[in-house]
Amino acid sequence: MPSTDPDLEPNPKTGKLPIYEWLVLFTSWTYALASFRKRGQTGEARTGVITQMNRLYLIVSVVLVAAMLAYSSNKIGSTQGGGPDAGVAIGVVAFALGSYCLSRGIEVFYAFYRDAFDKLAKKPSQSSLDGHRRISLALTSYVEIIVNFALLLALLPADAWQAASAPTSITDILFYSASTITTSGGGGFVPKGVVPQAFTVFEIACGLILLVVCFAVYAGDRTQQPPG
């Protein structure tokens, strides 16, 4: 479920969705599902769906990382299930988990990006979300992004990290993810290769959108503050 209010917006001139909307729908199945779930809903009904699913996704991510910790006994080598020697079942699980985590990352980034710029443009909201609740959603998504990227990075093969500075446990990966999203240095671990480096850059971008852009817009938009 998108973590904030934006919905699909056809081009007013052509009546068709712009290419970037199709790209997001194609790369993020959770965004596509959310757009379907929110269709036709406004006000408190729309707000309820958004906040419920925002919390649900965080719970799902925490449960997934707890399951990974239990399965691997906190050893990173046990989670690298996508390699050539992996069984079919493990490979399918790794693909599904990676797909979910990446889909949510794209969804959170795009939904909050659009919502923040909609606020700047003073576009009317279809939900009853105020500034306080939007900040709460951003914080929930911030924690979820840390967990999801840790899960995603834990699935990468051992050679995705420089040997002298590679994580050895799931908690190492969680620390790396938290350090990355706060742009504080990655906890001393260094990714190697295009894919892990791209994931790292994308996580930083998600963090910047959630903290810098959204917090500045939501906190500064006095018209979105709750009454009283």
N, C-alpha and C positions, 0 to 999 in steps of 0.2 A: 504494500500500500504506500503510495507516495506519502512522505512524512509531513507534507504541507498541502496547500490548497490547490495548486494549478491543475487544470484539466486540459484535455486535447483541444487545440485551437486551430480550426481550419483557416487557411488563408482567406481573408475577407473578399479578395478579388476573384480567386479561382474556386473557392468553396472546397478546396482539397487541403489535406494535411501537408505542411512543408516537409522537405526531405529530412531535416534534422529530427522531426518528430517520428518519422518512420524509422530512422536509424536508432533512436532510443528504444522504440517499441521492439525492434528486431534484436537488439543487444541486451535488453532487460525484460525478461518475461514477467518479473514481479511488477514492473511498471505497467505492462500491458494488462495484467490481472487487476491492478489497482484502478486503472482507468475504467475498466468494465464495472468494477464494484461500486465506484462513485457515480456512475452515470445516472443523471436525473435527480441526484440528491442535493439538497441545499440546507443551509442553516444548521441547526443542532444535529439533525440526522447525519449530515455530511461530516460534521465535526466529530461525532461519535465514532463513525467508521474510521476516520483518520487516526484519532488518538488510540482506539482499541488496537488497530493493526500495528501502529508504531510500537506499542508496548509488547504486543505479541511477537514481533520480529526480534526484539531485544531478548525476550525469554527464549525463543528458539535458538538464537546465537549462543546464549550462555549454556543452554542444554547441550548444544553440539560441541562446544569446547570442553565441557565437563565429560562428555562421552569420549572425546578424543584423548583427554588426559587419562581416563580410566583404561581405555583400550591400549594405549601406548606406554602406560606406566611412566608418563612424562619423558619418554625417550623419542627424540625427533625422528630417528631412523624408522620407527614402526609406523609412522604416518605417511611416508613417502610411497603411496600406493599406486602411483601412475606409471611406474617404470616398466621396462620390458619383462621383468620377471614376476610382475604382479599377477595374481589370479584375476579371473574375469569379474568376480563379484566385487573384489576390492577396487578394481579399476572403475567399475560402474559407480560405486559409492564415491570414490574420489572425484569422478567427473561431475556427479550430481551436486556434491558439496561445493566444488569449485564454481560450478555454474550458478548456484544459489548466492554464494558470497559475492561474486563479481556482479551479478544482476542487481543485488541490493546496493552495491557501491555506486553503480551507474544511476540507479533510481534516486538514491539519496542526493547525490551530487546535482542531478538535473532538476529534481523537484524543488530543492532549496534554492538553487540558482534562479529558477524561474519565479519562485514565490518572492524572493527578495527584490528582484527587479520589477515584479508586478506592484509591489508596495511602493517602490520609488516612483513608478509611473502612475500611482494612485488609481490603479484598476480596482473595480469593486470585487469584493471577495464573495465567493459562493458559499462559504462556511461562516460560522460564528466565531472562529478562532481570533482571540485577541493577542496582543503582544506578549503577555506573560505565558500563555499556553504555547505560542510559537517557540519561545525560548526553551520551554520545557521539552518540546518535541525535538528541538535541535540538540539539546543535551543528551536525550535518550539515543538519538541517532549517532551522536559523537561516540558514545560508549560502544554502540553496536558496530560501528565502523572499525574500531580498534580490535574487537573480537573477530569480526569477519575477515579482516585482512590477515590476522594471525592465523586463522584457519586456512586461508588461501595460501599463505607463504609456507605453512607447515606441510602442504602437499607437494611442494617442489622438490626435485631430486637434490641430493647432497652437493652436486657440483654447481648448484645455483648460488653458492656462497663461497667466498674466498676461504681457502682452507685454514689459514691462520686466524680467521675471525668469523668462524661459522657457529651458529647456535647449536646447542646439543640437546635442548629440551623444549617442550611446548611453552613452558614459562619463559624461557629465553625469547621465543618468538613473540609472545605476548608483550614482553618488555620492549622488544624491538619495535613492535607495532605502535605501542603507546609513545615511545620516544620519537618515532617517525612522524606521527600525526601532529605532535606538538613541536616539530622541527627542532628538537633538541639534540639530534646527532645520531639516532639509530642505536643507541646503547652499546656501541663498539662493534656491532656486527656489520659486515659489508657484503651486500648482494653482488653477484657477478652474472653478467649476461643481460640481454635485452628484456626478457620477461620479468624477472624479479625486480630489475631496476624500474621498469615501467609500472609495475604494481606499487612500488615505493613512491614514485612521483605522483601517481594517481591518488594514493592515500593522503599525501601532503595536500593535494588540491582539494580533496574532500574536507580536510581539516580547516583549510583556509576559508572555504565557502561557509562551513558551519559556524566557525568562530568569528572570523573577521567580518565577512560580508553580512551574514544573517544577524549576528548579535548587534552590529552597528545599526542595521536597518530596523530591526524589531525594537531595540531599546530606544532608538531615536524617534520612532513613529508614535507620537503621543496619541494620535487618533485611534491606535489599536489597543490602548490600555483599558483594562476593565473598569466599569463605572464604580464610583465610590472611592 
